[in-house]
Amino acid sequence: MFGLLITSTIALLTILSTPAADPKPIEPFNGKDLTGWMFKGDAKKSKWEVTEVRIHPSKPTELQPTKHAEGTPYWLVNMGGGVDAYTEQKFGDCTIAVEFMIPQGSNSGVYVMGEYEVQILDSYGKEKVGPGDLGGIYNTAAPKVNASKKPGEWQTFVIEFRAPTFEGGKKVGNAKFVKVTLNDTVIHENVEMKGPTPGGLTGKEVATGPVLLQGDHGAVAIRKLTITPTGK
């Protein structure tokens, strides 16, 4: 009996001391259709398509559907001027990686938790960038440097985010962009958010929320979107 107790105790301690498995990345876009996505506003006004595109050869400010490569995932594309799209799934602390492409002069954005925007804008070649330029945390912080690529080229955000915290329904800790990387260049570190960005999903702060892609301004193509939960 004593030996069994020791064995059971050792087994329990082993379980408690074993680190939890790393969280698996989630891909909310399945590469086939808009299953798992919702729209802010009238869905009939949506310009989101599941297709592949290129920069229009005679209209550099527009995207043009092109032939799909058989056997490969489609892209999530907003042709411009429609409505925002957001995930049915909700997230708290997380790391978001998104590969995107825009035409000349376009304007979009990634709203973490549906409320805190990292700006997507054609800012290529600008000497000085502000909070409204590519990679800016809109209305809050300008990127440290301009890491923008040319319109039509694929670009990548990696957004490490910490959600606001609540106790008894009261906010006790602000949301924070721990680190934002654009095209392998760190453009933000430890940017605290005192409140949500204007133009978000609800304008309210909560413990979890969706990822929202701005679709009511310009055109944008999303080739890959990965969300990795990082909270406890």
Sequence and secondary structure as in RCSB ss.txt:
>XXXX:A:sequence
MFGLLITSTIALLTILSTPAADPKPIEPFNGKDLTGWMFKGDAKKSKWEVTEVRIHPSKPTELQPTKHAEGTPYW
LVNMGGGVDAYTEQKFGDCTIAVEFMIPQGSNSGVYVMGEYEVQILDSYGKEKVGPGDLGGIYNTAAPKVNASKK
PGEWQTFVIEFRAPTFEGGKKVGNAKFVKVTLNDTVIHENVEMKGPTPGGLTGKEVATGPVLLQGDHGAVAIRKL
TITPTGK
>XXXX:A:secstr
 HHHHHHHHHHHHHHHHS       B S  SSS TTEEEES GGG  EEEE EEE SS TTSEEE    TTS  E
EEE SSS EEEESS BSSEEEEEEEE  TT EEEEEETTTEEEEEE  TT SS  TTSTT BTTTB  SS     
TTS EEEEEEEE  EEETTEEEE EEEEEEEETTEEEEEEEEESS  TTSSSS   S B  EE  SSS EEEEEE
EEEE   
